[in-house]
Amino acid sequence: MSRLKGHSNVFTVGDAAPDPYYGLAHTAIAHGRYVAAEIDRILSGEEGRPYMQRENAYAVPVGPGWAAVSVSGLRLYGRAGWFLWKLGDLRFWASILPPLEALRVCFSDWVRTPSELSEVLKGRSEVGRSA
Ligand SMILES: Cc1cc2nc3c(=O)[nH]c(=O)nc-3n(C[C@H](O)[C@H](O)[C@H](O)COP(=O)(O)OP(=O)(O)OC[C@H]3O[C@@H](n4cnc5c(N)ncnc54)[C@H](O)[C@@H]3O)c2cc1C
């Protein structure tokens, strides 16, 4: 996030902004939230606040049961990464669906039963997706 040179009331956000973490949706969302709050502060006559750049969590799923995940400096690869990635999905689904339905939707594209989930976590990659 930055302001256009010579125009303190024009903001550049998302992929257009000179942020080391640009190119990620979460960075663009963080920029949007900051700018909305900053405009609110300007309109209320409050002091502006600096934007704090930060690395957001990201995940790269690679096939059934495997993902590379980075969260707050913690990097997990493999099944642990895949499970953490799925927990991130679950957080979203649980925000709009009842808990059991959220679980079903979150895992149904990979596994249909608890035993299939267990197989995926053990590394039996032929399970899932083929359904
Ligand atoms: C194929 C692909 C996959 C991706 N996957 C991921 C991912 O898994 N995770 C992740 O974090 N990020 C991912 N990204 C990156 C993420 O999509 C971008 O970082 C994010 O969308 C940037 O948001 P933005 O608001 O800056 O730009 P955009 O989301 O591109 O929004 C810009 C908007 O401006 C509109 N626009 C352009 N010109 C004009 C104009 N002249 N007048 C009016 N409107 C205009 C466009 O139509 C568009 O709607 C992916 C990007 C691509 C291309």
The ligand as an SDF file (V2000), in Angstrom:
LIG
                    3D

 53 58  0  0  0  0  0  0  0  0999 V2000
   -4.6030  -17.3400  -12.1040 C   0  0  0  0  0  0  0  0  0  0  0  0
   -4.3490  -16.6640  -10.7810 C   0  0  0  0  0  0  0  0  0  0  0  0
   -4.3810  -17.4150   -9.6200 C   0  0  0  0  0  0  0  0  0  0  0  0
   -4.1450  -16.8030   -8.3900 C   0  0  0  0  0  0  0  0  0  0  0  0
   -4.1840  -17.5630   -7.2620 N   0  0  0  0  0  0  0  0  0  0  0  0
   -3.9870  -16.9840   -6.0720 C   0  0  0  0  0  0  0  0  0  0  0  0
   -4.0660  -17.7360   -4.8900 C   0  0  0  0  0  0  0  0  0  0  0  0
   -4.3170  -18.9430   -4.8890 O   0  0  0  0  0  0  0  0  0  0  0  0
   -3.8490  -17.1090   -3.7140 N   0  0  0  0  0  0  0  0  0  0  0  0
   -3.5700  -15.7670   -3.6600 C   0  0  0  0  0  0  0  0  0  0  0  0
   -3.3980  -15.2360   -2.5500 O   0  0  0  0  0  0  0  0  0  0  0  0
   -3.5060  -15.0200   -4.7700 N   0  0  0  0  0  0  0  0  0  0  0  0
   -3.6890  -15.5810   -5.9810 C   0  0  0  0  0  0  0  0  0  0  0  0
   -3.6350  -14.8270   -7.1140 N   0  0  0  0  0  0  0  0  0  0  0  0
   -3.2790  -13.3980   -7.0120 C   0  0  0  0  0  0  0  0  0  0  0  0
   -4.5130  -12.5880   -6.5970 C   0  0  0  0  0  0  0  0  0  0  0  0
   -5.6110  -12.8810   -7.4540 O   0  0  0  0  0  0  0  0  0  0  0  0
   -4.1550  -11.0910   -6.7120 C   0  0  0  0  0  0  0  0  0  0  0  0
   -3.0120  -10.8240   -5.9110 O   0  0  0  0  0  0  0  0  0  0  0  0
   -5.2950  -10.2250   -6.2280 C   0  0  0  0  0  0  0  0  0  0  0  0
   -6.4860  -10.5040   -6.9720 O   0  0  0  0  0  0  0  0  0  0  0  0
   -4.9430   -8.7500   -6.4140 C   0  0  0  0  0  0  0  0  0  0  0  0
   -6.0640   -7.9710   -6.1100 O   0  0  0  0  0  0  0  0  0  0  0  0
   -6.2090   -6.5490   -6.7590 P   0  0  0  0  0  0  0  0  0  0  0  0
   -7.4400   -5.9360   -6.1540 O   0  0  0  0  0  0  0  0  0  0  0  0
   -4.9250   -5.7900   -6.6700 O   0  0  0  0  0  0  0  0  0  0  0  0
   -6.4150   -6.7930   -8.3160 O   0  0  0  0  0  0  0  0  0  0  0  0
   -7.6000   -7.5970   -9.0710 P   0  0  0  0  0  0  0  0  0  0  0  0
   -8.1950   -8.6580   -8.2120 O   0  0  0  0  0  0  0  0  0  0  0  0
   -6.9690   -7.9860  -10.3790 O   0  0  0  0  0  0  0  0  0  0  0  0
   -8.6800   -6.4960   -9.2770 O   0  0  0  0  0  0  0  0  0  0  0  0
   -8.5070   -5.4500  -10.2080 C   0  0  0  0  0  0  0  0  0  0  0  0
   -9.8900   -5.1310  -10.7420 C   0  0  0  0  0  0  0  0  0  0  0  0
   -9.8230   -3.9030  -11.4790 O   0  0  0  0  0  0  0  0  0  0  0  0
  -10.5750   -4.0590  -12.6560 C   0  0  0  0  0  0  0  0  0  0  0  0
  -10.0530   -3.0700  -13.6240 N   0  0  0  0  0  0  0  0  0  0  0  0
   -8.9030   -3.1050  -14.3280 C   0  0  0  0  0  0  0  0  0  0  0  0
   -8.7910   -2.0080  -15.1010 N   0  0  0  0  0  0  0  0  0  0  0  0
   -9.8910   -1.2730  -14.8710 C   0  0  0  0  0  0  0  0  0  0  0  0
  -10.3500   -0.0300  -15.3670 C   0  0  0  0  0  0  0  0  0  0  0  0
   -9.6510    0.6940  -16.2500 N   0  0  0  0  0  0  0  0  0  0  0  0
  -11.5260    0.4310  -14.9110 N   0  0  0  0  0  0  0  0  0  0  0  0
  -12.2480   -0.2680  -13.9870 C   0  0  0  0  0  0  0  0  0  0  0  0
  -11.8590   -1.4420  -13.4860 N   0  0  0  0  0  0  0  0  0  0  0  0
  -10.6860   -1.9500  -13.9230 C   0  0  0  0  0  0  0  0  0  0  0  0
  -10.3330   -5.4910  -13.0880 C   0  0  0  0  0  0  0  0  0  0  0  0
  -11.3630   -5.9310  -13.9460 O   0  0  0  0  0  0  0  0  0  0  0  0
  -10.3830   -6.1830  -11.7230 C   0  0  0  0  0  0  0  0  0  0  0  0
  -11.6930   -6.5540  -11.3570 O   0  0  0  0  0  0  0  0  0  0  0  0
   -3.8690  -15.4090   -8.3460 C   0  0  0  0  0  0  0  0  0  0  0  0
   -3.8420  -14.6600   -9.5380 C   0  0  0  0  0  0  0  0  0  0  0  0
   -4.0850  -15.2800  -10.7320 C   0  0  0  0  0  0  0  0  0  0  0  0
   -4.0590  -14.4580  -11.9990 C   0  0  0  0  0  0  0  0  0  0  0  0
  1  2  1  0
  2  3  1  0
  2 52  2  0
  3  4  2  0
  4  5  1  0
  4 50  1  0
  5  6  2  0
  6  7  1  0
  6 13  1  0
  7  8  2  0
  7  9  1  0
  9 10  1  0
 10 11  2  0
 10 12  1  0
 12 13  2  0
 13 14  1  0
 14 15  1  0
 14 50  1  0
 15 16  1  0
 16 17  1  0
 16 18  1  0
 18 19  1  0
 18 20  1  0
 20 21  1  0
 20 22  1  0
 22 23  1  0
 23 24  1  0
 24 25  2  0
 24 26  1  0
 24 27  1  0
 27 28  1  0
 28 29  2  0
 28 30  1  0
 28 31  1  0
 31 32  1  0
 32 33  1  0
 33 34  1  0
 33 48  1  0
 34 35  1  0
 35 36  1  0
 35 46  1  0
 36 37  1  0
 36 45  1  0
 37 38  2  0
 38 39  1  0
 39 40  1  0
 39 45  2  0
 40 41  1  0
 40 42  2  0
 42 43  1  0
 43 44  2  0
 44 45  1  0
 46 47  1  0
 46 48  1  0
 48 49  1  0
 50 51  2  0
 51 52  1  0
 52 53  1  0
M  END
$$$$
